[in-house]
Amino acid sequence: MYAYDGELTRDIVRNFCQERKQAAAEGQVTIFLQVVVFDSADNARKSEFPVPAAYSIPDATTKHMRLNYVYNCLNGSSEAEWCPRGSVHDKAVSEKDI
């Protein structure tokens, strides 16, 4: 889990996700990677059921999620969904194979 309170641009998201994907490819993760970024460390909560990729936490917490990145190490598929200024302010942007 991470926290970031600045604006999430497409370039910031792509760079962040590609760094995590590279680390996974170098053997730090063997099957499945999910990275979640919240608007502040105080609002970060761990999911009880991280697989499948649905983040299973109360709505009061999900509104503080800024980025959800999922990477399947077995087949190479990945997807990032993020809110540039936070889910309270923006509609989510989604991009596959990031």
N, C-alpha and C positions, 0 to 999 in steps of 0.2 A: 504494500500500500504506500502511496505517495500523497503529498499535499502540494498544491500549487494554486496561488491566488491571482496570478497574472492572466492576461488574455491568451487563450490557446489558439494559435494560428495553425494552419495546415502544415507549414514547415516545422514548427515546434513539435507537433504531434508526430509527423513522419519521422523526424530525427530521433525522438524519444522512443518510439516503437521499434524502429530499426536497430537501435542500440540494444534493446531488450531481446529482440529476435536474434541478433548476432550472438549475444551471451548464451542464449538457449542452444543455438547451433554449435557452439563450442563445448557443449556437453554439460552445461550447468542445469539444464532441464531436459528430461528424456521423453516426455509424452505431451504434456499440456502446460501452457503458460497463460495465466490471466493476470493482468496488471490493472489496478484501479487507482485513479488519482482523484482525490477529494479536494474541496475548496480550502480546507484547513485541517491541520492535524487533529484538532479537537473534534471534528466531525467525522473522522475516519472510523469505520467499523468493519470488522472482518465478517465475511459471509460464513454462514453455517454450512452451506452446501455449494461450494465453488464449481462443481461439475454437475450438470452442464453449465454453460457460461452465464446463465441467468444469475444475477446477483440477488440472492434471497435475503434481503434485509428490509426493515420497515421503510415505508415511503418517506418518513421524516428524515431518514438517513440518505436514501437514494437521491433526494433533491439536492444533496451536497456533492454528488458524484460529478466529476468534470470529464473523466475519460475512463472508458472500459476497453481494454485491449485484450484480445484473445488470439493465441497462436497455437496451432496444432502442429507439433513437431513431427508427427508421423507422416502427414500428407502435405505439410507446408502451407496450409491455408491459414489466413489471418484476417482479422477484421478489427477496426477501431471505430468506436462511436464516442463522440465528444461534443461538449457544449462550449463554444468559444468563451463565454463569460460566466458559465454556470447554468445548470438546468433550470434554475428559477428564472433566468433572464432569456434564455435562447432555446430554440428548437435544436435537437441533436443533429449533428452531421455524421454521416457514416461512410466509411471507405473500406473496401475489401482489398486483400493482398497488399497490405501496407508493409 
